[in-house]
């Protein structure tokens, strides 16, 4: 991506040309899935050997996880918004609205929405930053990115670009490029979360902020038990009925349980260099918004 002194028109043309070729390369006519979406996978048998990590409750080699996650989201992309509404009874919209309220986004700013999927946050940021601002909707998964691209273009969001990128490296983006970086319900799927947090720190401008909206650990024990029962029975069942894919939603339920709790994630952000870190529990901790700043 060009540096911050480049004009918006030049920036848009550069990124769109890159993205068009990238998306076309990633999406053949027969399928929305190509080479398992392993773009810039930093984990290979050469780099990580047989080092293992979790994929839901399963144990897999680090080199395999990115492709397995890609399988999940390629499978659910077309039904992603419908399933979000059903699974959360529409409450996910309130969670995202609250996260946006903590963003401090202003006219003219540059925003990066990582793992932005179908573009719920990017659509709002597009309006908030205005014609002099700029939003990048980024995702590692070509199928999800294509859904978000179509949705935002149809909504008239002409200050948004769409970039295939790996959250662990954010390789397409220059240092200190963005005033705000967000990741919504995506961090738990990243193989190396510490590397991703460091990459987010790198691309933020001094004074910029990071917002992480993610499932977390319920703070009320009776709710936690009911939530577990719902997650491991109703979610796979809805996935089977609506998306014809129960296994992907079984993974999603498991991945939530394997994600760091509120305090652990806060400490990980601090270790990556972020300051004044805090978090806000939503729906009794089922979801949390973490916030940190780059000095």
Secondary structure, 3 states (H helix, E strand, C coil): CCCCCCCHHHHHHHHHHHHHHHHHHHCCCCCCCCHHHCCCCCCCHHHHCCCEEEECCEEEEHHHHHHHHHHHHHHHHHHHHHHHHHHHCCHHHHHHHHHHHCCCCCCCCEEEEECCCCCHHHHHHHHHHCCCCEEEEEECCHHHHHHHHHHHHHCCCCCEEEEECCCCCCCCCCCCCEEEEEEECCHHHCCCHHHHHHHHHHHEEEEEEEEEEEECCCCCHHHHHHHHHHHHHHHHHHHHHHHCCHHHHHHHHHHHHHCCCHHHHHHHHHHCCCEEEEEEEEHHHCEEEEEEECC
